[in-house]
Amino acid sequence: MARYQVGIETKARIIEATRSLLAEGGLDATTLKAICDRAKVRSGSFYNLFGSKEDAIIHVVRESIRAVDPDPDRVGTDTVDDLVDAYSRFLQEEPEMARVYVIAALAGESTGDSARRQFLRHHMRRVERFGDAMQRSDPSLTPEAAHVEAELLLGALDGLAFRWALDQTFDFPKYALLARERFN
């Protein structure tokens, strides 16, 4: 039992080290050596838990994708305001995870094909959810029009999140609300 607990604690330290390195310096700073040094583990211990540095990064990317979701159970009752507010809360309440989310999404090919595909699936699910919420609030919108509106709003929000990642003093909630009003 104690050995199992040590493994859980080691994995948690590796994940935290990977998260903080990604948030602080992006992918270039997130080397295997840096992860092991920060987590205070040897590379053998790392490889007992993860197949590669990319696997640890993917784990952190998955966490960040889940953290931005206001309705993880997919009940389908979220409104556009709920979705925009969740994005704002995510940046305000979990800034380190939010930086990982933005950095990993922008890194594209550098994060590996698996991470790129995950972000694309995540984006498409978000577009669908925003579109569904838009149609619920305005039944006259066609599915195609709702999809276009959702892509435009998410594009604006993601651009604002990028701006926030560059400058933490940027007032994301203010501009997110203005972007939301443009699509009302």
Contact map, one row per residue, 1 for C-alpha under 8 A:
1111100000000000000000000000000000000000000000000000000000000000000000000000000000000000000000000000000000000000000000000000000000000000000000000000000000000000000000000000000000000000
1111110000000000000000000000000000000000000000000000000000000000000000000000000000000000000000000000000000000000000000000000000000000000000000000000000000000000000000000000000000000000
1111111000000000000000000000000000000000000000000000000000000000000000000000000000000000000000000000000000000000000000000000000000000000000000000000000000000000000000000000000000000000
1111111100000000000000000000000000000000000000000000000000000000000000000000000000000000000000000000000000000000000000000000000000000000000000000000000000000000000000000000000000000000
1111111110000000000000000000000000000000000000000000000000000000000000000000000000000000000000000000000000000000000000000000000000000000000000000000000000000000000000000000000000000000
0111111111000000000000000000000000000000000000000000000000000000000000000000000000000000000000000000000000000000000000000000000000000000000000000000000000000000000000000000000000000000
0011111111100000000000000000000000000000000000001000000000000000000000000000000000000000000000000000000000000000000000000000000000000000000000000000000000000000000000000000000000000000
0001111111110000000000000000000000000000000000000000000000000000000000000000000000000000000000000000000000000000000000000000000000000000000000000000000000000000000000000000000000000000
0000111111111000000000000000000000000000000000000000000000000000000000000000000000000000000000000000000000000000000000000000000000000000000000000000000000000000000000000000000000000000
0000011111111100000000000000000000000010100010000000000000000000000000000000000000000000000000000000000000000000000000000000000000000000000000000000000000000000000000000000000000000000
0000001111111110000000000000000000000000000001001000000000000000000000000000000000000000000000000000000000000000000000000000000000000000000000000000000000000000000000000000000000000000
0000000111111111000000000000000000000000000000000000000000000000000000000000000000000000000000000000000000000000000000000000000000000000000000000000000000000000000000000000000000000000
0000000011111111100000000000000000000011000000000000000000000000000000000000000000000000000000000000000000000000000000000000000000000000000000000000000000000000000000000000000000000000
0000000001111111110000000000000000110110100001000000000100000000000000000000000000000000000000000000000000000000000000000000000000000000000000000000000000000000000000000000000000000000
0000000000111111111000000000000000000000000000000000000100110000000000000000000000000000000000000000000000000000000000000000000000000000000000000000000000000000000000000000000000000000
0000000000011111111100000000000000000010000000000000000000000000000000000000000000000000000000000000000000000000000000000000000000000000000000000000000000000000000000000000000000000000
0000000000001111111110000000000000110110000000000000000000000000000000000000000000000000000000000000000000000000000000000000000000000000000000000000000000000000000000000000000000000000
0000000000000111111111000000010000100000000000000000000110010000000000000000000000000000000000000000000000000000000000000000000000000000000000000000000000000000000000000000000000000000
0000000000000011111111100000000000000000000000000000000010010000000000000000000000000000000000011001000000000000000000000000000000000000000000000000000000000000000000000000000000000000
0000000000000001111111110000000000000000000000000000000000000000000000000000000000000000000000010000000000000000000000000000000000000000000000000000000000000000000000000000000000000000
0000000000000000111111111110110001100000000000000000000000000000000000000000000000000000000000000000000000000000000000000000000000000000000000000000000000000000000000000000000000000000
0000000000000000011111111110110000000000000000000000000000000000000000000000000000000000000000000011001000000000000000000000000000000000000000000000000000000000000000000000000000000000
0000000000000000001111111100000000000000000000000000000000000000000000000000000000000000000000011011001000000000000000000000000000000000000000000000000000000000000000000000000000000000
0000000000000000000111111100100000000000000000000000000000000000000000000000000000000000000000000000000000000000000000000000000000000000000000000000000000000000000000000000000000000000
0000000000000000000011111111110000000000000000000000000000000000000000000000000000000000000000000000000000000000000000000000000000000000000000000000000000000000000000000000000000000000
0000000000000000000011111111110000000000000000000000000000000000000000000000000000000000000000000001001100000000000000000000000000000000000000000000000000000000000000000000000000000000
0000000000000000000011001111111000000000000000000000000000000000000000000000000000000000000000000000000100100110000000000000000000000000000000000000000000000000000000000000000000000000
0000000000000000000000001111111000000000000000000000000000000000000000000000000000000000000000000000000000000000000000000000000000000000000000000000000000000000000000000000000000000000
0000000000000000000011011111111001000000000000000000000000000000000000000000000000000000000000000000000000000000000000000000000000000000000000000000000000000000000000000000000000000000
0000000000000000010011001111111101100000000000000000000000000000000000000000000000000000000000000000000000000000000000000000000000000000000000000000000000000000000000000000000000000000
0000000000000000000000000011111111100000000000000000100000000000000000000000000000000000000000000000000000000000000000000000000000000000000000000000000000000000000000000000000000000000
0000000000000000000000000000011111110000001000000000100000000000000000000000000000000000000000000000000000000000000000000000000000000000000000000000000000000000000000000000000000000000
0000000000000000000000000000001111111000001000000000000000000000000000000000000000000000000000000000000000000000000000000000000000000000000000000000000000000000000000000000000000000000
0000000000000000000010000000111111111100000000000000000000000000000000000000000000000000000000000000000000000000000000000000000000000000000000000000000000000000000000000000000000000000
0000000000000100110010000000011111111110000000000000000000000000000000000000000000000000000000000000000000000000000000000000000000000000000000000000000000000000000000000000000000000000
0000000000000100100000000000000111111111111001000000000000000000000000000000000000000000000000000000000000000000000000000000000000000000000000000000000000000000000000000000000000000000
0000000000000000000000000000000011111111110000000000000000000000000000000000000000000000000000000000000000000000000000000000000000000000000000000000000000000000000000000000000000000000
0000000000000100100000000000000001111111100000000000000000000000000000000000000000000000000000000000000000000000000000000000000000000000000000000000000000000000000000000000000000000000
0000000001001101100000000000000000111111100000000000000000000000000000000000000000000000000000000000000000000000000000000000000000000000000000000000000000000000000000000000000000000000
0000000000001000000000000000000000011111110000000000000000000000000000000000000000000000000000000000000000000000000000000000000000000000000000000000000000000000000000000000000000000000
0000000001000100000000000000000000011111111011000000000000000000000000000000000000000000000000000000000000000000000000000000000000000000000000000000000000000000000000000000000000000000
0000000000000000000000000000000000011001111111000000000000000000000000000000000000000000000000000000000000000000000000000000000000000000000000000000000000000000000000000000000000000000
0000000000000000000000000000000110010000111111100000000000000000000000000000000000000000000000000000000000000000000000000000000000000000000000000000000000000000000000000000000000000000
0000000000000000000000000000000000000000011111110000000000000000000000000000000000000000000000000000000000000000000000000000000000000000000000000000000000000000000000000000000000000000
0000000001000000000000000000000000000000111111111000000000000000000000000000000000000000000000000000000000000000000000000000000000000000000000000000000000000000000000000000000000000000
0000000000100100000000000000000000010000111111111100000000000000000000000000000000000000000000000000000000000000000000000000000000000000000000000000000000000000000000000000000000000000
0000000000000000000000000000000000000000001111111111000000000000000000000000000000000000000000000000000000000000000000000000000000000000000000000000000000000000000000000000000000000000
0000000000000000000000000000000000000000000111111110000000000000000000000000000000000000000000000000000000000000000000000000000000000000000000000000000000000000000000000000000000000000
0000001000100000000000000000000000000000000011111110000000000000000000000000000000000000000000000000000000000000000000000000000000000000000000000000000000000000000000000000000000000000
0000000000000000000000000000000000000000000001111111101100000000000000000000000000000000000000000000000000000000000000000000000000000000000000000000000000000000000000000000000000000000
0000000000000000000000000000000000000000000000111111101000000000000000000000000000000000000000000000000000000000000000000000000000000000000000000000000000000000000000000000000000000000
0000000000000000000000000000000000000000000000100111111100000000000000000000000000000000000000000000000000000000000000000000000000000000000000000000000000000000000000000000000000000000
0000000000000000000000000000001100000000000000000111111110000000000000000000000000000000000000000000000000000000000000000000000000000000000000000000000000000000000000000000000000000000
0000000000000000000000000000000000000000000000000001111111000000000000000000000000000000000000000000000000000011000000000000000000000000000000000000000000000000000000000000000000000000
0000000000000000000000000000000000000000000000000111111111100000000000000000000000000000000000000000000000000000000000000000000000000000000000000000000000000000000000000000000000000000
0000000000000110010000000000000000000000000000000101111111110000000000000000000000000000000000000000000000000000000000000000000000000000000000000000000000000000000000000000000000000000
0000000000000000011000000000000000000000000000000000111111111000000000000000000000000000000000000000000000000010000000000000000000000000000000000000000000000000000000000000000000000000
0000000000000000000000000000000000000000000000000000011111111100000000000000000000000000000000000000000000000010011000000000000000000000000000000000000000000000000000000000000000000000
0000000000000010000000000000000000000000000000000000001111111110000000000000000000000000000000000000000000000000000000000000000000000000000000000000000000000000000000000000000000000000
0000000000000010011000000000000000000000000000000000000111111111000000000000000000000000000000000001000000000000000000000000000000000000000000000000000000000000000000000000000000000000
0000000000000000000000000000000000000000000000000000000011111111100000000000000000000000000000000001100100000000001000000000000000000000000000000000000000000000000000000000000000000000
0000000000000000000000000000000000000000000000000000000001111111110000000000000000000000000000000000000000000000000001000000000000000000000000000000000000000000000000000000000000000000
0000000000000000000000000000000000000000000000000000000000111111111000000000000000000000000000001000000000000000000000000000000000000000000000000000000000000000000000000000000000000000
0000000000000000000000000000000000000000000000000000000000011111111100000000000000000000000000001101100000000000000000000000000000000000000000000000000000000000000000000000000000000000
0000000000000000000000000000000000000000000000000000000000001111111110000000000000000000000000000000100000000000000000100100000000000000000000000000000000000000000000000000000000000000
0000000000000000000000000000000000000000000000000000000000000111111110010000000000000000000000000000000000000000000000000000000000000000000000000000000000000000000000000000000000000000
0000000000000000000000000000000000000000000000000000000000000011111110000000000000000000010000001000000000000000000000000000000000000000000000000000000000000000000000000000000000000000
0000000000000000000000000000000000000000000000000000000000000001111111000000000000000110010000000000000000000000000000000000000000000000000000000000000000000000000000000000000000000000
0000000000000000000000000000000000000000000000000000000000000000111111110000000000100110000000000000000000000000000000000000000000000000000000000000000000000000000000000000000000000000
0000000000000000000000000000000000000000000000000000000000000000000111110000010001100100000000000000000000000000000000000000000000000000000000000000000000000000000000000000000000000000
0000000000000000000000000000000000000000000000000000000000000000000011111111010000000000000000000000000000000000000000000000000000000000000000000000000000000000000000000000000000000000
0000000000000000000000000000000000000000000000000000000000000000010011111100000000000000000000000000000000000000000000000000000000000000000000000000000000000000000000000000000000000000
0000000000000000000000000000000000000000000000000000000000000000000000111110000000000000000000000000000000000000000000000000000000000000000000000000000000000000000000000000000000000000
0000000000000000000000000000000000000000000000000000000000000000000000111111000000000000000000000000000000000000000000000000000000000000000000000000000000000000000000000000000000000000
0000000000000000000000000000000000000000000000000000000000000000000000101111110000000000000000000000000000000000000000000000000000000000000000000000000000000000000000000000000000000000
0000000000000000000000000000000000000000000000000000000000000000000000100111110000000000000000000000000000000000000000000000000010000000000000000000000000000000000000000000000000000000
0000000000000000000000000000000000000000000000000000000000000000000000000011111000000000000000000000000000000000000000000000000000001000000000000000000000000000000000000000000000000000
0000000000000000000000000000000000000000000000000000000000000000000001100011111111100000000000000000000000000000000000000000000000001000000000000000000000000000000000000000000000000000
0000000000000000000000000000000000000000000000000000000000000000000000000000111111100000000000000000000000000000000000000000000001001100100000000000000000000000000000000000000000000000
0000000000000000000000000000000000000000000000000000000000000000000000000000011111110000000000000000000000000000000000000000000001001100000000000000000000000000000000000000000000010000
0000000000000000000000000000000000000000000000000000000000000000000000000000011111111000000000000000000000000000000000000000000000000000000000000000000000000000000000000000000000010000
0000000000000000000000000000000000000000000000000000000000000000000001000000011111111100000000000000000000000000000000000000000000000000000000000000000000000000000000000000000000000000
0000000000000000000000000000000000000000000000000000000000000000000011000000011111111110000000000000000000000000000000000000000001000000000000000000000000000000000000000000000000000000
0000000000000000000000000000000000000000000000000000000000000000000000000000000111111111000000000000000000000000000000000000000000000000000000000000000000000000000000000000000110010000
0000000000000000000000000000000000000000000000000000000000000000000000000000000011111111100000000000000000000000000000000000000000000000000000000000000000000000000000000000100000000000
0000000000000000000000000000000000000000000000000000000000000000000111000000000001111111110000000000000000000000000000000000000000000000000000000000000000000000000000000000000000000000
0000000000000000000000000000000000000000000000000000000000000000000110000000000000111111111000000000000000000000000000000000000000000000000000000000000000000000000000000000000000000000
0000000000000000000000000000000000000000000000000000000000000000000000000000000000011111111100000000000000000000000000000000000000000000000000000000000000000000000000000001100100000000
0000000000000000000000000000000000000000000000000000000000000000000000000000000000001111111111000000000000000000000000000000000000000000000000000000000000000000000000000000000000000000
0000000000000000000000000000000000000000000000000000000000000000001100000000000000000111111111100100000000000000000000000000000000000000000000000000000000000000000000000000000000000000
0000000000000000000000000000000000000000000000000000000000000000000000000000000000000011111111100100000000000000000000000000000000000000000000000000000000000000100000000001000000000000
0000000000000000000000000000000000000000000000000000000000000000000000000000000000000001111111100000000000000000000000000000000000000000000000000000000000000000000000000000000000000000
0000000000000000000000000000000000000000000000000000000000000000000000000000000000000000111111100000000000000000000000000000000000000000000000000000000000000000000000000000000000000000
0000000000000000000000000000000000000000000000000000000000000000000000000000000000000000111111111100000000000000000000000000000000000000000000000000000000000000000000000000000000000000
0000000000000000000000000000000000000000000000000000000000000000000000000000000000000000011111111110000000000000000000000000000000000000000000000000000000000000000000000000000000000000
0000000000000000001100100000000000000000000000000000000000000000000000000000000000000000000001111111000000000000000000000000000000000000000000000000000000000000000000000000000000000000
0000000000000000001000100000000000000000000000000000000000000011001000000000000000000000000001111111100000000000000000000000000000000000000000000000000000000000000000000000000000000000
0000000000000000000000000000000000000000000000000000000000000001000000000000000000000000011001111111110000000000000000000000000000000000000000000000000000000000000000000000000000000000
0000000000000000000001100000000000000000000000000000000000000000000000000000000000000000000000111111111000000000000000000000000000000000000000000000000000000000000010000000000000000000
0000000000000000001001100100000000000000000000000000000000011001000000000000000000000000000000011111111100000000000000000000000000000000000000000000000000000000000000000000000000000000
0000000000000000000000000000000000000000000000000000000000001001100000000000000000000000000000001111111110000000000000000000000000000000000000000000000000000000000000000000000000000000
0000000000000000000000000000000000000000000000000000000000000000000000000000000000000000000000000111111111000000000000000000000000000000000000000000000000000100110010000000000000000000
0000000000000000000001100100000000000000000000000000000000000000000000000000000000000000000000000011111111100000000000000000000000000000000000000000000000000000000000000000000000000000
0000000000000000000000000110000000000000000000000000000000001000000000000000000000000000000000000001111111110010001000000000000000000000000000000000000000000000000000000000000000000000
0000000000000000000000000000000000000000000000000000000000000000000000000000000000000000000000000000111111110000000100100000000000000000000000000000000000000000000000000000000000000000
0000000000000000000000000000000000000000000000000000000000000000000000000000000000000000000000000000011111110000000000000000000000000000000000000000000000000000000000000000000000000000
0000000000000000000000000010000000000000000000000000000000000000000000000000000000000000000000000000001111111110000000000000000000000000000000000000000000000000000000000000000000000000
0000000000000000000000000000000000000000000000000000000000000000000000000000000000000000000000000000000111111111001100000000000000000000000000000000000000000000000000000000000000000000
0000000000000000000000000000000000000000000000000000000000000000000000000000000000000000000000000000000000111111100100000000000000000000000000000000000000000000000000000000000000000000
0000000000000000000000000010000000000000000000000000000000000000000000000000000000000000000000000000000000111111000000000000000000000000000000000000000000000000000000000000000000000000
0000000000000000000000000010000000000000000000000000010011000000000000000000000000000000000000000000000100111111111100000000000000000000000000000000000000000000000000000000000000000000
0000000000000000000000000000000000000000000000000000010000000000000000000000000000000000000000000000000000011111111100000000000000000000000000000000000000000000000000000000000000000000
0000000000000000000000000000000000000000000000000000000000000000000000000000000000000000000000000000000000001011111110000000000000000000000000000000000000000000000000000000000000000000
0000000000000000000000000000000000000000000000000000000001000000000000000000000000000000000000000000000000000011111111000000000000000000000000000000000000000000000000000000000000000000
0000000000000000000000000000000000000000000000000000000001001000000000000000000000000000000000000000000100010011111111100000000000000000000000000000000000000000000000000000000000000000
0000000000000000000000000000000000000000000000000000000000000000000000000000000000000000000000000000000010011011111111110000000000000000000000000000000000000000000000000000000000000000
0000000000000000000000000000000000000000000000000000000000000000000000000000000000000000000000000000000000000000111111111000000000000000000000000000000000000000000000000000000000000000
0000000000000000000000000000000000000000000000000000000000000100000000000000000000000000000000000000000000000000011111111100000000000000000000000000000000000000000000000000000000000000
0000000000000000000000000000000000000000000000000000000000000000100000000000000000000000000000000000000010000000001111111110000000000000000000000000000000000000000000000000000000000000
0000000000000000000000000000000000000000000000000000000000000000000000000000000000000000000000000000000000000000000111111111000000000000000000000000000000000000000000000000000000000000
0000000000000000000000000000000000000000000000000000000000000000000000000000000000000000000000000000000000000000000011111111100000000000000000000000000000000000000000000000000000000000
0000000000000000000000000000000000000000000000000000000000000000100000000000000000000000000000000000000000000000000001111111110000000000000000000000000000000000000000000000000000000000
0000000000000000000000000000000000000000000000000000000000000000000000000000000000000000000000000000000000000000000000111111111000000000000000000000000000000000000000000000000000000000
0000000000000000000000000000000000000000000000000000000000000000000000000000000000000000000000000000000000000000000000011111111100000000000000000000000000000000000000000000000000000000
0000000000000000000000000000000000000000000000000000000000000000000000000000000000000000000000000000000000000000000000001111111110000000000000000000000000000000000000000000000000000000
0000000000000000000000000000000000000000000000000000000000000000000000000000000000000000000000000000000000000000000000000111111111000000000000000000000000000000000000000000000000000000
0000000000000000000000000000000000000000000000000000000000000000000000000000000000000000000000000000000000000000000000000011111111100000000000000010011001000000000000000000000000000000
0000000000000000000000000000000000000000000000000000000000000000000000000000000000000000000000000000000000000000000000000001111111110000000000000010010000000000000000000000000000000000
0000000000000000000000000000000000000000000000000000000000000000000000000001000000000000000000000000000000000000000000000000111111111000000000000000000000000000000000000000000000000000
0000000000000000000000000000000000000000000000000000000000000000000000000000001100100000000000000000000000000000000000000000011111111100000000000110010000000000000000000000000000000000
0000000000000000000000000000000000000000000000000000000000000000000000000000000000000000000000000000000000000000000000000000001111111110000000100110110000000000000000000000000000000000
0000000000000000000000000000000000000000000000000000000000000000000000000000000000000000000000000000000000000000000000000000000111111111000000000100000000000000000000000000000000000000
0000000000000000000000000000000000000000000000000000000000000000000000000000111100000000000000000000000000000000000000000000000011111111100000000000000000000000000000000000000000000000
0000000000000000000000000000000000000000000000000000000000000000000000000000001100000000000000000000000000000000000000000000000001111111110010000100010000000000000000000000000000000000
0000000000000000000000000000000000000000000000000000000000000000000000000000000000000000000000000000000000000000000000000000000000111111111111100100000000000000000000000000000000000000
0000000000000000000000000000000000000000000000000000000000000000000000000000000000000000000000000000000000000000000000000000000000011111111000000000000000000000000000000000000000000000
0000000000000000000000000000000000000000000000000000000000000000000000000000001000000000000000000000000000000000000000000000000000001111111000000000000000000000000000000000000000000000
0000000000000000000000000000000000000000000000000000000000000000000000000000000000000000000000000000000000000000000000000000000000000111111110000000000000000000000000000000000000000000
0000000000000000000000000000000000000000000000000000000000000000000000000000000000000000000000000000000000000000000000000000000000000011111111000000000000000000000000000000000000000000
0000000000000000000000000000000000000000000000000000000000000000000000000000000000000000000000000000000000000000000000000000000000000010011111000000000000000000000000000000000000000000
0000000000000000000000000000000000000000000000000000000000000000000000000000000000000000000000000000000000000000000000000000000000000110011111111100000000000000000000000000000000000000
0000000000000000000000000000000000000000000000000000000000000000000000000000000000000000000000000000000000000000000000000000000000000010001111111100000000000000000000000000000000000000
0000000000000000000000000000000000000000000000000000000000000000000000000000000000000000000000000000000000000000000000000000000000100010000011111110000000000000000000000000000000000000
0000000000000000000000000000000000000000000000000000000000000000000000000000000000000000000000000000000000000000000000000000000000000000000011111111000000000000000000000000000000000000
0000000000000000000000000000000000000000000000000000000000000000000000000000000000000000000000000000000000000000000000000000000000000000000011111111100000000000000000000000000000000000
0000000000000000000000000000000000000000000000000000000000000000000000000000000000000000000000000000000000000000000000000000000001110110000011111111110000000000000000000000000000000000
0000000000000000000000000000000000000000000000000000000000000000000000000000000000000000000000000000000000000000000000000000001101100000000000111111111000000000000000000000000000000000
0000000000000000000000000000000000000000000000000000000000000000000000000000000000000000000000000000000000000000000000000000000000000000000000011111111100000000000000000000000000000000
0000000000000000000000000000000000000000000000000000000000000000000000000000000000000000000000000000000000000000000000000000000000100000000000001111111110000000000000000000000000000010
0000000000000000000000000000000000000000000000000000000000000000000000000000000000000000000000000000000000000000000000000000001101100100000000000111111111000000000000000000000000000000
0000000000000000000000000000000000000000000000000000000000000000000000000000000000000000000000000000000000000000000000000000001000000000000000000011111111100000000000000000000000000000
0000000000000000000000000000000000000000000000000000000000000000000000000000000000000000000000000000000000000000000000000000000000000000000000000001111111110000000000000000000000000000
0000000000000000000000000000000000000000000000000000000000000000000000000000000000000000000000000000000000000000000000000000000000000000000000000000111111111000000000000000000000110010
0000000000000000000000000000000000000000000000000000000000000000000000000000000000000000000000000000000000000000000000000000001000000000000000000000011111111100000000000000000000000000
0000000000000000000000000000000000000000000000000000000000000000000000000000000000000000000000000000000000000000000000000000000000000000000000000000001111111110000000000000000000000000
0000000000000000000000000000000000000000000000000000000000000000000000000000000000000000000000000000000000000000000000000000000000000000000000000000000111111111000000000000000100100000
0000000000000000000000000000000000000000000000000000000000000000000000000000000000000000000000000000000000000000000000000000000000000000000000000000000011111111100000000000000100100000
0000000000000000000000000000000000000000000000000000000000000000000000000000000000000000000000000000010000000000000000000000000000000000000000000000000001111111110000000000000000000000
0000000000000000000000000000000000000000000000000000000000000000000000000000000000000000000000000000000000000000000000000000000000000000000000000000000000111111111000000000000000000000
0000000000000000000000000000000000000000000000000000000000000000000000000000000000000000000000000000000000000000000000000000000000000000000000000000000000011111111100000001001100000000
0000000000000000000000000000000000000000000000000000000000000000000000000000000000000000001000000000010000000000000000000000000000000000000000000000000000001111111110000001000000000000
0000000000000000000000000000000000000000000000000000000000000000000000000000000000000000000000000000010000000000000000000000000000000000000000000000000000000111111111000000000000000000
0000000000000000000000000000000000000000000000000000000000000000000000000000000000000000000000000000000000000000000000000000000000000000000000000000000000000011111111100100000000000000
0000000000000000000000000000000000000000000000000000000000000000000000000000000000000000000000000000000000000000000000000000000000000000000000000000000000000001111111111111000000000000
0000000000000000000000000000000000000000000000000000000000000000000000000000000000000000000000000010010000000000000000000000000000000000000000000000000000000000111111110000000000000000
0000000000000000000000000000000000000000000000000000000000000000000000000000000000000000000000000000000000000000000000000000000000000000000000000000000000000000011111110000000000000000
0000000000000000000000000000000000000000000000000000000000000000000000000000000000000000000000000000000000000000000000000000000000000000000000000000000000000000001111111100000000000000
0000000000000000000000000000000000000000000000000000000000000000000000000000000000000000000000000000000000000000000000000000000000000000000000000000000000000000000111111100000000000000
0000000000000000000000000000000000000000000000000000000000000000000000000000000000000000000000000000000000000000000000000000000000000000000000000000000000000000000100111110000000000000
0000000000000000000000000000000000000000000000000000000000000000000000000000000000000000000000000000000000000000000000000000000000000000000000000000000000000000001100111111000000000000
0000000000000000000000000000000000000000000000000000000000000000000000000000000000000000000000000000000000000000000000000000000000000000000000000000000000000000000100001111111000000000
0000000000000000000000000000000000000000000000000000000000000000000000000000000000000001001000000000000000000000000000000000000000000000000000000000000000000001100100000111111100000000
0000000000000000000000000000000000000000000000000000000000000000000000000000000000001001000000000000000000000000000000000000000000000000000000000000000000000000000000000011111110000000
0000000000000000000000000000000000000000000000000000000000000000000000000000000000000000000000000000000000000000000000000000000000000000000000000000000000000000000000000011111111000000
0000000000000000000000000000000000000000000000000000000000000000000000000000000000000000000000000000000000000000000000000000000000000000000000000000000000000001000000000011111111100000
0000000000000000000000000000000000000000000000000000000000000000000000000000000000010001000000000000000000000000000000000000000000000000000000000000000000011001000000000001111111110000
0000000000000000000000000000000000000000000000000000000000000000000000000000000000010000000000000000000000000000000000000000000000000000000000000000000000000000000000000000111111111000
0000000000000000000000000000000000000000000000000000000000000000000000000000000000000000000000000000000000000000000000000000000000000000000000000000000000000000000000000000011111111100
0000000000000000000000000000000000000000000000000000000000000000000000000000000000000000000000000000000000000000000000000000000000000000000000000000000010011000000000000000001111111110
0000000000000000000000000000000000000000000000000000000000000000000000000000000110010000000000000000000000000000000000000000000000000000000000000000000010000000000000000000000111111111
0000000000000000000000000000000000000000000000000000000000000000000000000000000000000000000000000000000000000000000000000000000000000000000000000000000000000000000000000000000011111111
0000000000000000000000000000000000000000000000000000000000000000000000000000000000000000000000000000000000000000000000000000000000000000000000000000000000000000000000000000000001111111
0000000000000000000000000000000000000000000000000000000000000000000000000000000000000000000000000000000000000000000000000000000000000000000000000000100010000000000000000000000000111111
0000000000000000000000000000000000000000000000000000000000000000000000000000000000000000000000000000000000000000000000000000000000000000000000000000000000000000000000000000000000011111
